[in-house]
């Protein structure tokens, strides 16, 4: 070991990362490597484009320096091509078409539910989330062109992560504060171990802090569904191409919606690591959730691979 190599030790680096709070699950091979690599490629591409423009911009004179913030915003909006605008509109129409039933939302504020009633309510809510996810997935442009077996692999592989993502939007944007507190209390009293509940609500609240728009939630959900490293997936290349189109739109929207937060896109992709961690532990979580003789709905059993 010398002065040069002391900074190259991978074991020391891993130990320091864990000391700083890195989750042990994040060391699992293949954890979101596809999405993270794409994110880095997009960043490098933008840096390259910026460097190519810098020489020209240096000689554009004072006019460029006097550009107003409104003009800058319009320039960012113009980055979306007509094809991307149409794709975004189609995705949003599909995303907004299916909502949780009103009667289910109204039951949320009912008091004095027994443990059994609470279990039935939450499993019905989870079932509705899955049904909404299935309908949205079928409407994603290009999804129906994939092989049928690959469609199933993507749907089952992404169901847990997409459900948590949609639940986070429901928690942060669709409920008033008092109802949010009721839902959190109800889930905490559902019988699920706090080992799983605390990280889940931390995730919900961390997404809330990012002030995501509905378009960003929809695009991030599509990115999650079209993850090309799912188990049993055969045509990974076709899935990767579909995913990249949504990643490009999401990156541009992040610049448009959060001009003062250039790291928004990277932070959104970082949250996907947490989602993958939830997916790894989901079976243990639902098995800790069984109440009396109640069973999960057939749809949940099929999607979650539980009996």
N, C-alpha and C positions, 0 to 999 in steps of 0.2 A: 504493500500500500504506500503510495507516495502522494505529494500535494495535488497532483493532477487526478489520480484515480479515486481519491477520497470523495470527490463529488459525483462519481459515476456508479457507485454501489447501488444496485437495484434493491437489495434487501433493506438497506438503510432508508432508501427513498420510500419504500412501501411502509416501513415502520413509522416514518414521520407522517405520511399521509393518514394512517390510521389514528395517530395521536391527535391530528388536527380535525378528526371527526368523520373521515371517509367510512362509509358503510362497508362491512365485510362482503356484502352481496355484490358490491360494485367491482369486486375482483374476479367475478365469474367470467370465464372466457366467453367472448362473443356478446357481452351485455351491451346492446345498442351500438355495436361497432359500425354497422352499416349507416345508421343515421348520423352518428358522430363524424364519420369520415366524410359523408356528404356535406355536412355543415362546414368542415374545414376546407373542402374543395370550393364551396361557394364563397367562403371568405377570401381564399387565395385568388379566386377569379376576380372578385371585386377589387382587391388590392392591385392586381395586374391592370385592370381597366382604369383604375384611378391614376396609376403611374403613367399610363399611356396618354392620358388627358392632361396631365400636369404641365407638360411642355407647352401645349397649346394655350392653356388657361393662363400661363405666366405672362403672355403677351396680349391678353384680351383687354388690358387697361383697367381703368377705374370703373367701367360699367359693371363688371362682374362683382366688384367689391360692394357696389351699391344695390345689389339685388335684395329685394325685400323678403321677409319670411313667407309672405303669401306666394310669391313667385317660386320660392324654393319648394313649398308644399305642392304647388301645381306641377313642378317638374318631376317630383317623386310620383305623383299620381299618373303622370304620362308614361312612367316606366312600365305600367301594366299594358300589355298588348291587347288588341281587341279580342284575340282568342282567349287570353287569360281572363279578361273581363267577363266574357260569355261563360267560361268554365266556372268562375266564381259565382256568377248569378245562378247557374244551374245547381251548384252544390248548396247554395243557401236556400233555394226553393225546396230542395229535398230535406235539408236540415230542419227547416221550420215547419215542414208539413206535418210532422208527427210530434205530439206533445203528451205529457202525462195526463191521464184523465182527470177532469175537474173534481170528480167525487173523491178520487184518491188524495188530491191535494187538500180538500176540505177535511178529510179524516185526520190530517196531520195535526190539527189543532184541538182534536178531541182529548179530553182529560180522562184520567182514571182507567186507562186500558190495562188489562191484565197482561201478564207475561206472554200467555198464549196469543192473545189478541195482537200484542205488539209484534210477535214473530210473524203472524199472518200478514199484518200490515206491511212490514218491511220486506217480506218475500214477494208480496204482490207488487211493491214498488220496484224491486229488483227485476221481476219478470217483465214489467212494463218497460223498464230501461232496455232490457235485452231485445224486446220486440221492436222498439224504436230503432235500436242499433241495426237490427237485421234489415228493416225497411230502408234505412239510410244507406247501408252498405250496398244493397242491390241497385241503388240509384247513382252510385259513384261512377262518373264517366269512365268507361273502359273496364269496369269490374266484370260485367257480364260477358266480355270477350275472352276472359280467362277460362282455362279448363275447369270443369265442374269440381273436380277433386281439389284443385288449388283454391277455388272459391270457399270451399268448406274449411280447408286448412287455414286460410286467412281469417275467416269469420270466427272459428273456434279459438284460434291462437290470439286474436286481438280482443275477444269479448270482455275479458276482465278489465284490461287496461282502458278500453274505450268506455266501459260502463263507469269506471271511477272518474274518467275525464268528464263525461256528461253529468255525473252526479256533482262534480265540483262546480260546474257551471250552474246547475240547479241551486246548489247551496249558496253560491256567491252572488248570483244575478237574478234569480227567479223568485226568491223568498224575501219577505221583509224581515228585518232584524229579529223581531219577536218570534217569528216562525222558525228562523234559523236556530235559535236557542232551543225551541221545543224539539226540533228534529235531532239536534245534537244530544239532548238529554235522553230522547227516546232510544237512540242508537246505543248510547252509553249504558242504558238499562236493559239492553236486549239480550244480554247473556254472552255477547262476543267478548273475548279476552281483551283487556286494555292494552295488551302487547301489540295488538293489531289496530285497535281503535285510535290510540294516540297518534301514531304515524299518519293514519288516514286523515284525521282532522288537521294535522300540521300541513299535510299536502294541500288540502282544500284551501286553507288560509294562505299558504304561500302562493297559490295561483291567484287568489283574490288580490294579493298585494301587487301583482303584475298588471292589474287593470286591463285584462284581456277583453277584446271586443268579441261580439258573437261570431264574426267572420273568422277570427283567430281560433276560437274554440272549434268551429266547424272544420277548418283546414287542418288543425292539429289532430283532430279525430280521424280525418281521412289519411293523414300521414301515419298514424298509429295502425290503422287497419291495413294499410298497404306496406307493411314492414316485410322486406324480402328475406329475412332470416328465420321465418316461422318454420316450425317442425313440420315435416312431410310435404313441404312446398317443393314443386318440381321446376316450374318455369320462373325462376327467381329473376331472370333478366327482364322479363315483361313487367313483373310487379315493380321492379326497381325503376323502370322508365315511367310508370304511372305515378309512383311516389314522388319522383323528382319534379314533375310538373306542379304538384301541390307545394313542395318545398320552396320552389322559386316564387310562387305567388305569396306564400306565407312570409317569406323574407321581405318582399317588397311592401306588403301591408304593414309589417312591423316598422319599417322605416317611415311609412306614411302616417301611421297612427301614433307612433311614439318618437317623434323627431328629436326629443331631448334624452332619449334612452337608446343609444346605439347598440346596447347589448341585449335588447329585448328578444331578438330572434334566438340568440345563443342561450338565453335563460329558458326560453320555452323548450328548446331541445333538451336542456339539462333536466327539466322536469320529467322527461320521458324515462330517464334512468330510474327515478322513483317509481314510476308506473310499472316498469319491468320488475322491480323489487316486489311490489304488491302482487304481481302475477305469480312470482315464485312461491310466495307464502299463502296464496289464496286458498288452496285446498285445506291447509291446516286451519285457516281462519274459519271457513264455513263448517268444518267438522267440529269446531269449538262452539258453534252457534246453535246446534240442534236443541230443540226444546221439547220435552215430553215425547209424545209419539208423533209429533208433527213431522211432515216430510216436505222437502222442497218440491216446487212445481215440476212437472215433466220437462218443461223447457229449460229450467235452471239445471236440472240434473244432466241433461244432454250437453248443454253449453259448458257447464262447469266440470263435467266428468266426475260427478259424485252420484252415489246411490241413495 
